[in-house]
Amino acid sequence: MVLGATGQIGRPAVSALARDGWEVTAVSRGGGRDEGWPEGVRVARADRADDAALAAVVGDGCDVLVDMVAYGTGQARQLVSLAGRVGSAVVISSVSVYEDDKGRNFDTLDEPDGFPEYPVPLTEAQRTVRPGDSSYSTRKAALERELLAAGDRLPTTLLRAGAIHGPHCRTPRELYFVKRNLDGRTRRILPFGGESRFHPASVHTIAELIRLAAARPGTRVLNAVDPEAPTVAEIAAAIDAVMGVAAESVLVDGGPPAPTVGDTPWSVPAPVVCAMTAAERELGYRPVVTYAQTLPDTVAWIERRLAGRDWREAYPRMFQTYGDLFDYAAEDAWLDA
């Protein structure tokens, strides 16, 4: 049973599980069906946040429950309450639960010197933020704590996903470069010398880890990222190649040179690069796709969403999260100066 089946990760996860021989029930609030799913996938409608609805859709039980959207103590306990009817679980977490040895994490980004400096590569042994209800990161940490503590009743694999990418994403970082290319912008400003690395995680990579974990029940936390962590300059060049354009990267030492200038969703002052050795050891994971291989589908999806629409209408959560990513007047003024 897959909760959040029509979301960005759920769609390829359902396909991967069905093709691996599982009888899959795809659960979503709308009860929809993806056109790429194999025949035989059942669909069901339920609100993940409704305890009674979730219990009803689980019914007499399932061998594996895959949860794409759970976070917080309450939803963790909701899952644990189903332990007698669920054989094991696979639950999506996030690399945002990590903090560095000075206590810096994704919740301190706006503080002076607040960006975390993680070891490279970052392993699952790295300390995590204090569980709580104050942020997405602390709620994911609370989710992990509750599920790990109940591992004897409900074996759970927690997948700490990196910067998720692929079709159906509501906040695609690739939009930053795709829209500039569509708008004929021949130059883009990249801070930190274009060397920023924020480890991406393809929906296909995560789906493969879900498939493997479903067949190997256990209580564990694993990073979920692609086999490589390209720099922001490499990402920009790869998107250019897919779109058949030639754009110049103007590299800047240090952070964004002015407000709304060069602050890409990928630009970070210190690398966030994760190890996948635990997944290889625990699940027998081997890479299935590279970042570059997945880009054509991602770019095509973004182009279709943007066609004839203001980007803020097409991607409202992107605007809410990152603000004005396309202040061309400010960029031109800085470049002219």
C-alpha positions in Angstrom: 0.0 0.0 0.0 1.4 3.4 -1.1 0.2 6.6 0.6 0.6 9.7 -1.4 0.7 7.6 -4.6 -0.1 10.4 -7.1 2.7 12.6 -5.8 6.1 13.2 -7.2 7.7 10.1 -5.6 4.6 8.0 -5.4 4.1 7.7 -9.1 7.4 5.9 -9.9 7.4 4.0 -6.6 4.0 2.4 -7.5 5.4 1.4 -10.9 8.6 0.0 -9.4 6.7 -2.1 -6.8 4.1 -3.3 -9.3 6.7 -4.4 -11.8 8.6 -6.2 -9.0 5.6 -8.4 -8.4 3.8 -6.7 -5.6 0.0 -6.3 -5.5 -0.1 -2.5 -5.1 -2.9 -0.3 -3.8 -2.2 3.3 -4.6 -3.8 5.6 -2.1 -4.3 9.4 -2.6 -6.7 12.1 -1.6 -8.2 12.1 -5.1 -7.9 8.4 -5.8 -6.3 9.1 -9.1 -4.4 6.8 -11.4 -1.1 7.5 -13.2 -1.2 6.6 -16.9 2.3 4.9 -16.5 1.2 2.4 -13.9 1.0 -1.2 -14.9 -2.4 -2.9 -15.1 -3.5 -4.4 -11.9 -2.6 -1.5 -9.7 -5.6 -0.7 -7.5 -6.5 2.8 -6.4 -8.1 4.0 -3.2 -9.1 7.4 -1.9 -8.2 8.5 1.6 -6.8 11.6 3.4 -3.4 10.7 4.9 -4.1 13.0 7.9 -7.4 11.4 8.8 -6.8 8.6 11.3 -10.1 6.8 10.6 -9.7 7.1 6.8 -6.2 5.6 7.0 -7.2 2.8 9.2 -10.2 2.0 6.9 -8.1 1.9 3.8 -5.5 -0.4 5.4 -8.4 -2.6 6.4 -7.3 -6.1 7.3 -3.7 -5.2 6.6 -0.9 -5.2 4.1 2.6 -6.6 3.9 4.3 -3.2 3.3 3.1 0.3 3.9 4.9 3.0 2.0 4.3 6.5 3.3 5.5 9.5 1.2 4.1 12.3 3.2 4.3 11.5 7.0 6.0 13.8 9.4 5.7 14.7 13.0 5.0 12.7 16.2 1.3 12.3 15.6 1.6 10.7 12.2 4.4 8.5 13.4 2.2 7.2 16.2 -0.6 6.8 13.7 1.6 4.4 11.7 2.7 2.6 14.8 -1.0 2.1 15.8 -1.3 0.0 12.6 1.6 -2.3 13.6 -0.7 -5.4 14.1 -2.0 -5.1 10.5 1.2 -3.9 8.7 4.2 -6.1 8.2 6.7 -3.4 7.6 6.9 0.2 6.5 9.1 2.4 4.2 8.8 6.1 5.1 10.3 9.2 3.4 12.4 11.5 5.6 14.8 14.2 4.6 18.5 15.2 4.8 17.3 18.3 6.5 17.3 16.4 9.8 21.1 16.6 9.9 23.0 19.2 11.8 26.7 19.9 12.0 29.0 19.6 15.0 28.3 23.2 15.9 24.5 22.7 16.0 23.9 24.4 12.6 21.2 23.0 10.4 18.6 23.9 7.8 16.7 26.0 10.4 19.7 28.3 11.0 20.3 29.2 7.4 19.2 32.8 7.9 21.4 33.4 10.9 24.9 34.9 10.5 27.3 32.0 9.7 24.3 29.8 10.1 24.8 27.4 7.2 25.9 23.9 8.4 29.3 22.6 7.5 28.8 18.8 7.1 31.5 16.2 6.6 31.9 15.1 3.0 30.4 12.6 2.4 27.6 12.9 5.0 26.7 9.6 6.5 23.7 8.5 8.6 25.9 8.6 11.7 25.8 12.4 11.6 23.9 14.0 14.5 20.4 15.2 13.8 18.3 18.1 15.0 16.3 18.0 18.2 12.8 16.5 17.5 9.9 19.0 17.9 7.1 20.8 16.2 8.8 24.0 15.2 9.8 23.2 11.6 9.8 20.7 8.8 13.2 19.4 9.9 12.3 19.0 13.6 9.0 17.3 12.6 10.9 14.9 10.4 13.3 14.2 13.2 10.3 13.5 15.5 8.9 11.2 13.0 12.2 9.3 12.8 12.5 9.0 16.6 9.0 7.6 17.1 9.3 5.0 14.3 12.8 3.9 15.3 11.7 3.4 18.9 8.8 1.2 17.7 11.0 -0.8 15.3 10.3 -4.1 17.2 6.6 -3.7 16.5 6.8 -2.1 13.0 10.1 -2.6 11.2 10.6 0.7 9.3 13.1 1.9 6.7 13.4 5.7 6.8 14.8 7.2 3.6 16.5 10.6 4.0 16.0 12.1 0.6 18.2 14.9 -0.8 17.1 17.6 -3.2 14.3 15.7 -5.0 13.9 16.2 -8.7 11.7 14.8 -11.5 8.3 15.4 -13.1 5.4 16.5 -10.9 7.6 18.4 -8.5 5.9 21.5 -7.1 9.2 23.3 -6.3 11.6 22.2 -9.1 15.0 23.8 -8.6 15.7 23.3 -12.3 13.1 26.0 -13.1 15.7 28.6 -12.3 17.7 27.7 -15.4 14.9 26.4 -17.6 12.9 29.6 -17.5 16.0 31.7 -18.1 16.8 29.7 -21.2 13.1 30.0 -22.4 13.3 33.7 -21.9 16.5 34.0 -23.9 18.8 35.1 -21.1 22.3 34.5 -22.3 24.0 35.1 -19.0 23.3 33.8 -15.4 25.1 34.8 -12.2 26.4 31.9 -10.0 27.7 32.7 -6.5 30.3 30.7 -4.7 32.2 30.3 -8.0 29.5 28.0 -9.3 30.9 25.3 -7.1 27.9 24.8 -4.8 26.8 21.2 -4.4 23.5 20.2 -2.9 23.0 16.5 -3.5 20.1 15.7 -5.8 17.8 12.7 -5.4 15.9 11.5 -8.5 12.4 10.1 -8.0 13.7 7.0 -9.7 16.5 6.6 -7.3 14.1 6.9 -4.3 11.7 4.5 -6.0 14.5 1.9 -6.4 15.3 2.2 -2.7 11.6 1.8 -1.8 11.5 -1.3 -4.0 14.5 -2.8 -2.3 13.4 -1.9 1.2 10.0 -3.4 0.7 11.6 -6.8 0.0 14.1 -6.5 3.0 12.1 -5.4 6.0 14.2 -3.9 8.8 14.5 -0.8 11.1 17.1 1.6 9.7 17.8 5.0 8.3 19.4 5.4 4.9 20.4 8.3 2.8 18.5 8.6 -0.5 20.5 10.5 -3.2 21.8 10.1 -6.7 25.2 8.5 -7.5 26.8 11.9 -8.1 26.4 15.5 -6.7 27.1 17.9 -9.5 28.0 21.5 -8.9 25.5 24.2 -9.7 27.6 25.2 -12.8 27.4 21.6 -14.0 23.7 21.5 -13.5 23.2 24.7 -15.5 25.4 23.3 -18.3 23.5 20.0 -18.3 20.2 21.8 -18.6 21.6 24.0 -21.4 22.6 20.8 -23.3 19.1 19.3 -22.9 17.5 22.5 -24.2 20.1 23.1 -27.0 21.2 26.5 -25.9 24.5 28.2 -25.1 24.5 30.4 -22.0 27.4 32.0 -20.1 27.8 31.5 -16.4 29.1 34.6 -14.7 31.0 33.2 -11.6 31.1 35.3 -8.4 33.2 34.7 -5.4 31.2 34.5 -2.2 27.5 34.7 -1.9 24.9 36.4 -4.1 26.2 39.9 -5.0 22.9 41.7 -4.4 19.3 40.9 -3.3 17.5 38.7 -6.0 20.7 38.4 -8.0 22.3 35.0 -8.4 20.6 33.4 -5.4 19.8 30.0 -7.2 18.0 27.3 -5.3 21.2 25.2 -5.6 23.6 27.8 -4.3 25.0 27.0 -0.9 28.2 28.2 0.8 29.2 24.6 1.9 28.6 21.3 0.2 25.8 19.0 1.2 27.0 15.7 -0.2 25.7 12.3 1.1 27.2 8.8 1.2 25.2 5.9 -0.1 27.4 3.1 1.3 24.8 2.2 3.9 22.1 1.6 1.3 24.5 -0.5 -0.7 25.3 -2.6 2.3 21.8 -2.8 3.8 19.7 -3.2 0.6 22.2 -4.2 -2.1 21.4 -0.8 -3.8 23.1 0.0 -7.0 22.6 3.3 -9.0 19.8 3.1 -11.6 20.0 6.6 -13.1 22.3 9.7 -13.2 21.2 13.3 -12.8 21.9 14.0 -16.5 19.8 11.0 -17.6 16.7 12.2 -15.9 16.9 15.8 -17.0 15.0 15.6 -20.4 11.8 14.4 -18.6 12.2 17.1 -15.9 12.8 19.9 -18.4 9.9 18.8 -20.6 7.6 18.7 -17.6 8.6 22.2 -16.5 8.2 23.6 -20.1 4.7 22.1 -20.3 3.7 23.7 -16.9 5.1 27.1 -18.0 3.5 27.2 -21.4 1.3 30.3 -21.6 1.4 30.9 -17.8 3.1 33.2 -15.4 5.7 31.1 -13.5 4.2 32.2 -10.2 0.9 30.7 -11.3 2.5 27.5 -12.6 4.6 27.1 -9.5 3.1 29.0 -6.5 5.0 27.1 -3.9 8.2 27.9 -5.7 7.5 31.6 -5.4 6.4 31.2 -1.8 9.6 29.3 -0.9 12.2 31.2 -2.9 10.7 34.6 -3.7 11.4 36.4 -7.0 13.9 34.2 -8.8 13.7 36.1 -12.1 14.4 39.7 -11.2 16.0 40.4 -14.6 16.2 44.2 -14.1 18.3 43.7 -10.9 20.5 41.2 -12.7 21.1 43.5 -15.7 21.8 46.5 -13.4 24.4 44.5 -11.5 26.0 43.1 -14.7 26.1 46.6 -16.3 27.7 48.0 -13.2 
